[in-house]
Amino acid sequence: MPLILGLDPSLSCTGWGLVRCEGSRLSHVANGQVPSRTGTPLAERLAALHAAIAAVIAQHGPDRAAVEEVFVNKNGQSTIKLAQARGVVLAACGAAALPVTEHAARSVKQAVVGTGAAEKAQVQAMLRVLLPGAAIAGADAADALAVAITAAQLPPRW
């Protein structure tokens, strides 16, 4: 019964979600968001993100993790900040010796909704079907749960 930690990294608010998979059955374990205060020095924001993800890993003891790949924005600075947050999340997983798979946003939408062009609302609607009764902390946590579900459906690529 693997426990999978899905992560949707962002400097403004990183989402995380845990699902347990038993064969083709999925169950919600926990989810949350790690917001970051604008105006705080970047190094402090990244350190706080690392500590928060490390705490989630320590508390829940996932077997593996899945992280959404970087989405390249038109704004180069936004892409760099996203990459920095993603690096910190990967470092937290690495420090805990968690195997990590990476998934493109389009693949996540395809796995959860059935089309890579799905809207966020469609993904969230499918999460309510796949994880009935789960109280989802917000849009970023929903995205992280979708990443975890994607990892559960696809064989690990180590």
Buried (B, 14 or more C-beta within 10 A) or exposed (E): EEBBBBBBBBBBBBBBBBBBBEEEEBBBBBBBBBBBEEEEEEEEBBEBBBEBBBEBBEEEEBEBBBBBBBEEEEEEEBBEBBBBBBBBBBBBBEEBEBEBBBBBBBBBBBBBBEEEEBEEEBBBBBBEEBBEEBEBBBBBBBBBBBBBBBBBEEEEEE
